Amino acid sequence: MDNMWEAITKYYGIDWIAMILNALSIYLLGKRLKLGFFLGVVANLAWIAFAVLADSAATVIACSIFVVLNARGWWNWTRENGPNKAPEATR
Protein backbone atom coordinates (compact mmCIF):
# COMPACT_ATOMS: atom_id res chain seq x y z
CA MET A 1 0.00 0.00 0.00
CA ASP A 2 2.88 2.38 0.72
CA ASN A 3 4.24 1.87 -2.79
CA MET A 4 0.90 2.83 -4.30
CA TRP A 5 0.67 6.01 -2.23
CA GLU A 6 4.26 6.84 -3.14
CA ALA A 7 3.47 6.39 -6.83
CA ILE A 8 0.43 8.65 -6.52
CA THR A 9 2.30 11.43 -4.71
CA LYS A 10 5.71 11.07 -6.36
CA TYR A 11 5.33 14.33 -8.28
CA TYR A 12 3.39 16.18 -5.55
CA GLY A 13 0.10 15.44 -7.29
CA ILE A 14 0.96 17.78 -10.16
CA ASP A 15 0.37 15.02 -12.69
CA TRP A 16 -3.07 14.28 -11.23
CA ILE A 17 -4.04 17.95 -11.23
CA ALA A 18 -2.83 18.33 -14.81
CA MET A 19 -4.78 15.26 -15.92
CA ILE A 20 -8.01 16.50 -14.34
CA LEU A 21 -7.59 20.01 -15.77
CA ASN A 22 -6.83 18.61 -19.21
CA ALA A 23 -9.95 16.44 -19.18
CA LEU A 24 -12.05 19.36 -17.97
CA SER A 25 -10.54 21.58 -20.66
CA ILE A 26 -11.50 19.16 -23.42
CA TYR A 27 -14.98 18.75 -21.96
CA LEU A 28 -15.53 22.52 -21.85
CA LEU A 29 -14.26 22.98 -25.39
CA GLY A 30 -16.67 20.26 -26.48
CA LYS A 31 -19.42 22.32 -24.84
CA ARG A 32 -18.13 25.32 -26.84
CA LEU A 33 -17.01 27.25 -23.77
CA LYS A 34 -13.96 29.48 -24.12
CA LEU A 35 -12.92 28.68 -20.54
CA GLY A 36 -11.65 25.39 -21.95
CA PHE A 37 -8.74 27.20 -23.59
CA PHE A 38 -7.75 28.82 -20.30
CA LEU A 39 -7.88 25.49 -18.46
CA GLY A 40 -5.86 23.97 -21.28
CA VAL A 41 -3.12 26.53 -20.68
CA VAL A 42 -3.16 25.91 -16.93
CA ALA A 43 -3.17 22.13 -17.44
CA ASN A 44 -0.21 22.28 -19.79
CA LEU A 45 1.72 24.54 -17.44
CA ALA A 46 1.14 21.88 -14.79
CA TRP A 47 2.35 19.23 -17.24
CA ILE A 48 5.48 21.31 -17.83
CA ALA A 49 6.13 21.42 -14.08
CA PHE A 50 5.64 17.65 -13.95
CA ALA A 51 7.98 17.16 -16.90
CA VAL A 52 10.69 19.22 -15.23
CA LEU A 53 10.40 17.06 -12.11
CA ALA A 54 10.44 13.92 -14.26
CA ASP A 55 13.34 15.15 -16.44
CA SER A 56 11.33 14.81 -19.65
CA ALA A 57 12.49 17.33 -22.22
CA ALA A 58 10.06 16.02 -24.85
CA THR A 59 7.09 16.65 -22.57
CA VAL A 60 8.30 20.17 -21.80
CA ILE A 61 8.56 20.92 -25.52
CA ALA A 62 5.20 19.33 -26.39
CA CYS A 63 3.33 21.07 -23.59
CA SER A 64 4.95 24.40 -24.43
CA ILE A 65 3.55 24.02 -27.94
CA PHE A 66 0.14 23.12 -26.48
CA VAL A 67 0.20 26.26 -24.31
CA VAL A 68 0.78 28.36 -27.42
CA LEU A 69 -1.98 26.55 -29.33
CA ASN A 70 -4.47 27.01 -26.48
CA ALA A 71 -3.58 30.69 -26.18
CA ARG A 72 -3.98 31.07 -29.94
CA GLY A 73 -7.37 29.34 -29.81
CA TRP A 74 -8.53 31.66 -27.06
CA TRP A 75 -7.23 34.70 -28.94
CA ASN A 76 -8.89 33.71 -32.22
CA TRP A 77 -12.18 32.94 -30.48
CA THR A 78 -12.20 36.32 -28.75
CA ARG A 79 -11.17 38.23 -31.85
CA GLU A 80 -13.66 36.57 -34.20
CA ASN A 81 -16.65 36.09 -31.90
CA GLY A 82 -16.40 38.59 -29.09
CA PRO A 83 -15.53 37.71 -25.51
CA ASN A 84 -18.48 35.43 -24.74
CA LYS A 85 -20.10 34.32 -27.98
CA ALA A 86 -19.39 30.77 -29.10
CA PRO A 87 -18.34 30.32 -32.73
CA GLU A 88 -20.89 29.07 -35.21
CA ALA A 89 -20.92 25.32 -35.75
CA THR A 90 -19.54 24.20 -39.10
CA ARG A 91 -19.90 20.89 -40.85
N, C-alpha and C positions, 0 to 999 in steps of 0.2 A: 504494500500500500504506500509506503514511503517513496518508492521509486516512481509511482504514478503521480503523486503530488509534486515530486521534484520535476518530473517531465512537464507538468502543467504550469509550474511557476518558474521554470528555468530562465525565461526571458522576461520576468516580472509581469507576466500577463499581457505584455504588449502585443504578442501575436494573436491572442484571443480577442483583445479589443479591436485590433485591425481587422480580423476576420468578421466580427459582428458588424463593424462600421461598413465594411465593403459590401456585405450582404444587404444591409439596410440601404446603402447607396444605390445598388442595382434595383432593389425593390422600388425605391422612390422614383428613380428614373423611368421605370416601367409604368409607374402611375403618372408620369409626365409632370413631376414636381422638380423644380430647379434645385431645391435643397439637396437632391441626390448628387449634384456635382460638388457641392461644398463638402458633403460627407465623404465623397470619393477622394477629395484632396486630403482631408484629415486622415482617412484610412491609409492612404498611401504614404503619408508622412509617418504614420505609426509603423508601416511596413519597412520604411527606410530605417527607422530607429532599431527595429528588430534585426534588419539585415546587418547593420553596423555591429550589433552585439553578437550576431552569428558569423561575422566575417564573410559575408556574401556580397561580393562586388557586383555580381550580375543582378541580384535583387535590388541593390541600390540604384543601379542604372535603369532597370526596368521601371521601378516605382517612380523614379524621377521623371521619366517620360510620361507615366500615367498621371502624375500631378499636373504636368503641362497640358496634357490632353483634357483633363477635367476642367482646368482653369479656362482653356480655350472654349470648351463646350458651354461653360457658364457665361463667358463673355459673349459668345455668338448668340446664345439664347436671349440674353438681356438686350443686346444691340438690335436684334431682329424683331423681338416680340414684346419689348418692354419688360419691366422688372418682374411682373407677376403672371403675365399671360403665357399659357403653354403654346408651343408651336402647333400649327395645323398638322393633322395626321396625313401622311402621304402613303400611297400604295403603289 
